[in-house]
Amino acid sequence: MKQIIRVFPRKTAMTPTDELAFVGDPPLWRPEADEVHVSVTFTWDKEEGDRLVDAWSNYYPVVKLGGPAITGSNGDFTPGRYVKPGVTFTSRGCPNHCPWCLVPLHEGPLRLLDIAPGHIIQDNNFLATPQAHRLAVYEMLREQPRAAVFSGGLESSLVTDEIAGELQSIRIHSVFLAADTDAALGPLQAAIDRLSFLRLRSNKMRCYVMIGRGETIEQAEQRLEAVWEIGCLPFSQLYQPPEHYIKYPREWRDLNRKWSRPAAIRAAHKVNLGGD
């Protein structure tokens, strides 16, 4: 089996941490390897990815550039290679074409993968997969030592009573929904109502909230507050377009920081959930 070093332009919550995974430039101590793969997730890191290829090429003869921002994510999934252990993808792509989303560009239409074990489901639209596939994923999750995390996001409008029943049949640590526009608040409320078996405003009920795309700070904060009032814990994300990186002014960064940290959100609303 090939010994592959994986290199990433930046560290994220999903970045592997084994001895063959590196962030940035080559260190003083470098392991032996057959190849180096520079993996670029975000389009605004493409230039840094090119630089890292040059830097690692000084020490290794085979250095390849790839990742979702370069080649898309249409290939098979190898657990633990480009994301940390425990994370799994059971599908690629999405049937939707939201104007702000890069998934259709990078991954194309929805496509099912062989189900690899893992408790963190990172599919872009897991609920859009056929029921037979979902049931097989639930069976895999029941065999995992840790409760399921649906961090890829569940589409609120697809959370039916039947879907809620499916999810209630497994151990769940947390689910992520989304409310990127005001129009998404209604479906979010309906989904939260159907998922009432999960504790409201706990870490089990999270919601991605994209901010900064064609709106004022006041409008963004109103939507974040609305998500909180619905009963979901917001997780704010500043919008970034595919063609360039936006360096937001401090007031936007402060808003994003406030609404992406559960402790800060609860403190601002004077909420104490004890052991959560």
Stockholm file with secondary structure:
# STOCKHOLM 1.0

chainA/1-276         MKQIIRVFPRKTAMTPTDELAFVGDPPLWRPEADEVHVSVTFTWDKEEGDRLVDAWSNYYPVVKLGGPAITGSNGDFTPGRYVKPGVTFTSRGCPNHCPWCLVPLHEGPLRLLDIAPGHIIQDNNFLATPQAHRLAVYEMLREQPRAAVFSGGLESSLVTDEIAGELQSIRIHSVFLAADTDAALGPLQAAIDRLSFLRLRSNKMRCYVMIGRGETIEQAEQRLEAVWEIGCLPFSQLYQPPEHYIKYPREWRDLNRKWSRPAAIRAAHKVNLGGD
#=GR chainA/1-276 SS CCCEEEEESSCCTTCCCSTTEEESSCCSSCCCCSEEEEECCSGGGHHHHHHHHHHHHTTCSCEEEESHHHHCSCSCCCTTTSSCTTEECSEECCSCCCTTCSHHHHHCSCEECCCCCCSEECCTTGGGSCHHHHHHHHHHHHTSSSCEEETTCCCGGGCCHHHHHHHHTSCEEEEEEECCSGGGHHHHHHHHHHTTTSCTTSTTEEEEEEECSSCCHHHHHHHHHHHHHHTCEEEEEECCCSSSCCCCCHHHHHHHHHTTCHHHHHHHTTCCCTTC
#=GC SS_cons         CCCEEEEESSCCTTCCCSTTEEESSCCSSCCCCSEEEEECCSGGGHHHHHHHHHHHHTTCSCEEEESHHHHCSCSCCCTTTSSCTTEECSEECCSCCCTTCSHHHHHCSCEECCCCCCSEECCTTGGGSCHHHHHHHHHHHHTSSSCEEETTCCCGGGCCHHHHHHHHTSCEEEEEEECCSGGGHHHHHHHHHHTTTSCTTSTTEEEEEEECSSCCHHHHHHHHHHHHHHTCEEEEEECCCSSSCCCCCHHHHHHHHHTTCHHHHHHHTTCCCTTC
//
